Amino acid sequence: MTKKNGTHVLQNSEEIEAIVKRIKRAQGQLGAVARMIEEGRSCEEVVTQISAASKAINTTTIIVTGK
């Protein structure tokens, strides 16, 4: 995605750092989902965590694509 000032979002080190943070957060959330399933946690708890990971990924996609 190109920003209004002509720079690409993935060429800005601050933007890259923020995007990588979001991806790592989602990665951690997905790891938690796997652990929760292995531990036999309730479907409601698992789905809540999946929803959080999904939102993190979707937000990252919006930031990268600008859509």
C-alpha positions in Angstrom: 0.0 0.0 0.0 1.2 3.5 -0.8 0.5 6.3 1.7 -0.6 9.8 0.7 3.0 11.0 1.0 4.2 8.5 -1.5 5.9 6.1 0.8 5.0 2.4 0.9 3.7 1.2 4.3 6.3 -1.7 4.2 9.2 0.8 3.6 8.5 2.7 6.8 10.4 1.2 9.7 7.9 2.3 12.3 5.0 0.8 10.3 7.0 -2.4 9.8 7.6 -2.6 13.6 3.9 -2.1 14.3 2.9 -4.7 11.8 5.4 -7.3 13.1 4.1 -6.7 16.6 0.5 -7.4 15.5 1.6 -10.5 13.7 3.5 -11.8 16.7 0.5 -11.0 19.0 -1.7 -13.1 16.6 0.9 -15.9 16.6 0.8 -15.9 20.4 -2.9 -16.0 20.4 -3.0 -18.9 18.1 -0.5 -20.7 20.3 -2.8 -20.1 23.2 -5.7 -21.6 21.2 -3.7 -24.8 20.6 -2.9 -25.0 24.3 -6.5 -24.4 25.3 -7.7 -27.2 23.1 -5.1 -29.6 24.4 -6.1 -28.6 28.0 -9.8 -29.3 27.2 -10.9 -25.7 27.8 -14.5 -24.8 27.0 -15.6 -24.1 23.4 -16.6 -20.6 24.5 -13.1 -19.8 25.8 -11.5 -21.2 22.6 -13.7 -19.3 20.3 -13.1 -16.1 22.2 -9.4 -16.6 21.7 -9.8 -17.5 18.0 -11.8 -14.3 17.6 -9.1 -12.2 19.1 -6.5 -13.8 16.8 -8.7 -13.3 13.8 -9.2 -9.6 14.6 -5.5 -9.1 15.0 -4.9 -10.7 11.6 -7.7 -8.8 9.9 -6.5 -5.5 11.3 -3.0 -6.2 10.1 -4.4 -7.0 6.6 -6.2 -3.6 6.6 -3.1 -1.8 7.6 -0.9 -3.5 4.9 -3.5 -3.2 2.1 -5.2 0.0 3.1 -8.6 -1.7 2.6 
